[in-house]
Amino acid sequence: MNFQNSITFAQQMDKQDELRSYRNKFHIPVINGKETIYFTGNSLGLQPKSTAAYINQELEDWAKWGVEGHFHAKNPWFSYHEQFAKPISKIVGALPKEVVVMNNLTVNLNLLMVSFYRPTKERYKIVCEAKAFPSDQYALEMQVRSGGFNPDDAIIEVAPREGERTLRHEDIIAAIENAGNSLACVMIGGVNYFTGQVFDMKAITEAGHKVGANVGFDLAHGVGNIELKLHEWNVDFACWCSYKYLNSGPGGVSGVFIHERHCNNTDLPRFAGWWGHDKETRFLMEKGFQPMKSAEAWQMSNAPVLTMAAHKAAVDIFDEVGMEKLLKKQKVLSGYLEFIIDDINEKHLDKSSGKWLEIITPRNWKERGCQVSVIAHGFGKDLFNQLTKKGVISDWREPNAIRMAPVPLYNSFEDVYRFGEILKNNV
Ligand SMILES: *Cc1c(COP(=O)(O)O)cnc(C)c1O
């Protein structure tokens, strides 16, 4: 695509954008009377205007019915979570029975590790990415310790090579092959939260299975962002949160994927509660856990309906649009952001002076989603503060990284152009 750094070009792109009307379905934060350039959909997605009505429906039904709402509410609470199976399965490329919405992300990661990380004396290692999101690091560390092993020995971190920013795919595969029979589990973020690099989940899953390990992904930065085919890729398990690209509100409910072959295995060890018990006999309140033959078997508690209502509002929008259109626009939009940053480097900065912007996210669109991460060489937090002051909401990581994620549902090409103008005037 031949991009141009001009307002006419950006507006033309917006005019041709088949998703342009969706921006109007979201509340865009306003600073100093002006809509912000909101590039943190990878951190907390914006609120759909429909969310309040979805939550209100449940509040009204609670007021009207009390406990009877479990069966008589417009969306009965007893089966509230079931509404998500179909639309979420489409977003992550799964069978409806392979997904369930429950709890929060790190809680789910730990629950899934209980089933899929079963260390033995010979097979106890985990391959993960170096500098994984801290919550994931802590979870893995304690899973290993609870199994009686030493994290320094048991956790194999794959890091970028000297002088490189992102992981080489062959290095991930090599780490898996080298661990061989000692490898119990591969647990990687499908999209690295810092660099925005997308990993080849299909090949990683194949490599893990070849040495007899289970393979799972944390898709916090993948769900609603990139193409996922979890069932087809044969992934064992995955989990994600709903408040980033899925716009379901702060601390919103998480989702999990468990491959059909494991759903059918009722002998699999797991933590359990009444909501994972066979639906038909749940209210007989009898002894003896009988897990459902679906991802629902991992549910322990009854559904948090109020946060799930916010999730439903957002998921309904995804279901209406479909991932295909989102992916199509996402590639062009993040490509435009790259182009604008390159253009500023070329015309307004000078690498030899030490002041320049290094895009660390892979250029190849197969290896990235919405997010573009930049190291601002020669700049400090001042630059970021200036951007924020002028209405750009992005994310700063010490010492000099800026993460930005224009998203196809509510960001426009004009957002990206205007961001470029603000950046240009502050470097
Ligand atoms: C955002 C994020 C989390 C956050 O975990 P919560 O349990 O939702 O607080 C964890 N892991 C990754 C990879 C993330 O990106």
The ligand as a Tripos MOL2 file, in Angstrom:
@<TRIPOS>MOLECULE
LIG
   15    15     1     0     0
SMALL
NO_CHARGES

@<TRIPOS>ATOM
      1 C1         -2.6480   -8.0530   30.9950 C.3       1 LIG1
      2 C2         -1.9500   -9.3220   31.2680 C.ar      1 LIG1
      3 C3         -2.1320  -10.0040   32.4760 C.ar      1 LIG1
      4 C4         -2.9980   -9.4330   33.5870 C.3       1 LIG1
      5 O1         -3.4480  -10.4410   34.4380 O.3       1 LIG1
      6 P1         -4.7900  -10.2590   35.3160 P.3       1 LIG1
      7 O2         -4.8950  -11.5660   35.9950 O.co2     1 LIG1
      8 O3         -5.9090   -9.9700   34.3760 O.co2     1 LIG1
      9 O4         -4.5760   -9.1290   36.2490 O.co2     1 LIG1
     10 C5         -1.4710  -11.2180   32.6440 C.ar      1 LIG1
     11 N1         -0.6850  -11.7220   31.6630 N.ar      1 LIG1
     12 C6         -0.4870  -11.0920   30.4930 C.ar      1 LIG1
     13 C7          0.3780  -11.6820   29.4420 C.3       1 LIG1
     14 C8         -1.0970   -9.8550   30.2630 C.ar      1 LIG1
     15 O5         -0.8880   -9.2110   29.1290 O.3       1 LIG1
@<TRIPOS>BOND
     1     1     2 1
     2     2     3 ar
     3     2    14 ar
     4     3     4 1
     5     3    10 ar
     6     4     5 1
     7     5     6 1
     8     6     7 2
     9     6     8 1
    10     6     9 1
    11    10    11 ar
    12    11    12 ar
    13    12    13 1
    14    12    14 ar
    15    14    15 1
@<TRIPOS>SUBSTRUCTURE
     1 LIG1         1 GROUP 0 **** ****
